[in-house]
Every structure is written in structure tokens, then in C-alpha cells.
Amino acid sequence: MNTRFDVCIYRINSAQRMARFYRIAIQPSLFGDFVLVRRWGRIGTHGRAHRQHYASERDAMIEFLAWLKRKRRRGYGPQIIQSSSL
């Protein structure tokens, strides 16, 4: 495949003062394997990160899709930022 995957999803609820992000990416490593990088936290912060190595891009993609599905079930989704300057 040799394609880079990178998705950022959000969970925002102003009534609960919740503004979170979750970013999932697959990146090739220097050693020929693939790294699934997950980063999460409050919007506006650097957040926390976890990296997991996979021998094939297919294995990394299976885990990528599993994490994306879990987070979508928990209410994360794409967020459209509206600009007042338009």
C-alpha cells in the first residue's frame, strides 16, 4: 500500500465542558515496519501518545480501523470549525 493514514476526530460537549481530540495515524518506520500512532487529550494541549509497531501495513490498518470504530461509538467524529471572519 505505502500510503500514510492520519485521522483526527473530536468529541465536544459544551454543557459538560468537554473538548477532546483523538488522532490516529499509520506511519512507516526507518526499520521497514509500520507504526500506529495514537494521540489523545484536551483540545489545545499536546495530549498523550502511544506508539505500536506492526510488521505489515495491513496489520496496522486492521488496528487503525478498530480504534476508529471504538472512538466513533463513544461519540467522536469530525468537527467543522466555523470562522466568524468569513
C-alpha positions as CSV (number, residue, x, y, z in Angstrom):
1,M,0.0,0.0,0.0
2,N,2.7,2.5,1.0
3,T,0.1,5.1,1.9
4,R,0.1,7.3,5.0
5,F,-3.1,7.3,7.1
6,D,-3.9,10.1,9.5
7,V,-7.3,10.9,11.1
8,C,-8.2,13.4,13.8
9,I,-11.7,13.2,15.4
10,Y,-13.3,15.2,18.1
11,R,-15.7,14.9,21.0
12,I,-17.2,18.3,22.1
13,N,-19.9,18.9,24.6
14,S,-20.1,22.4,25.9
15,A,-22.6,21.5,28.6
16,Q,-20.1,19.2,30.2
17,R,-17.1,21.4,29.3
18,M,-15.7,18.6,27.2
19,A,-13.4,19.3,24.3
20,R,-11.3,16.3,23.4
21,F,-9.4,15.1,20.3
22,Y,-8.2,11.7,19.2
23,R,-5.7,11.3,16.4
24,I,-4.7,8.0,14.8
25,A,-2.0,7.7,12.2
26,I,-0.1,4.9,10.4
27,Q,3.5,5.8,9.5
28,P,6.3,3.8,8.0
29,S,9.3,3.5,10.3
30,L,13.0,3.6,9.4
31,F,13.3,-0.2,10.0
32,G,10.7,-1.3,7.4
33,D,7.8,-1.9,9.7
34,F,4.8,0.3,10.4
35,V,3.9,2.4,13.5
36,L,0.3,3.0,14.7
37,V,0.5,6.4,16.5
38,R,-2.4,7.3,18.8
39,R,-2.6,10.7,20.4
40,W,-5.4,12.0,22.6
41,G,-6.2,14.8,25.0
42,R,-8.0,18.0,25.5
43,I,-8.2,20.3,22.5
44,G,-5.4,22.9,22.7
45,T,-3.0,20.6,24.5
46,H,-0.2,18.3,23.2
47,G,-2.0,15.4,24.8
48,R,-0.7,11.9,25.4
49,A,0.6,9.4,22.8
50,H,1.1,5.7,22.3
51,R,3.1,4.0,19.5
52,Q,2.7,0.4,18.5
53,H,4.8,-1.3,15.8
54,Y,3.4,-3.8,13.2
55,A,5.3,-6.0,10.7
56,S,2.9,-5.2,7.9
57,E,0.8,-2.2,6.9
58,R,-2.2,-4.5,6.7
59,D,-1.9,-5.4,10.4
60,A,-1.6,-1.7,11.3
61,M,-4.6,-0.9,9.2
62,I,-6.8,-3.5,11.0
63,E,-5.9,-2.0,14.3
64,F,-6.3,1.6,13.0
65,L,-9.9,0.7,11.9
66,A,-10.7,-1.0,15.2
67,W,-9.6,2.1,17.2
68,L,-11.6,4.4,14.8
69,K,-14.7,2.3,15.3
70,R,-14.3,2.3,19.1
71,K,-14.0,6.1,19.2
72,R,-16.9,6.7,16.8
73,R,-19.1,4.6,19.1
74,R,-18.1,6.8,22.0
75,G,-19.2,9.9,20.3
76,Y,-16.1,11.1,18.5
77,G,-16.5,12.4,15.0
78,P,-15.3,15.1,12.5
79,Q,-15.7,18.6,13.7
80,I,-16.2,21.6,11.4
81,I,-14.7,24.8,12.8
82,Q,-16.7,27.8,11.8
83,S,-14.8,31.0,11.4
84,S,-16.5,34.3,12.2
85,S,-14.1,36.2,9.8
86,L,-15.7,34.7,6.7
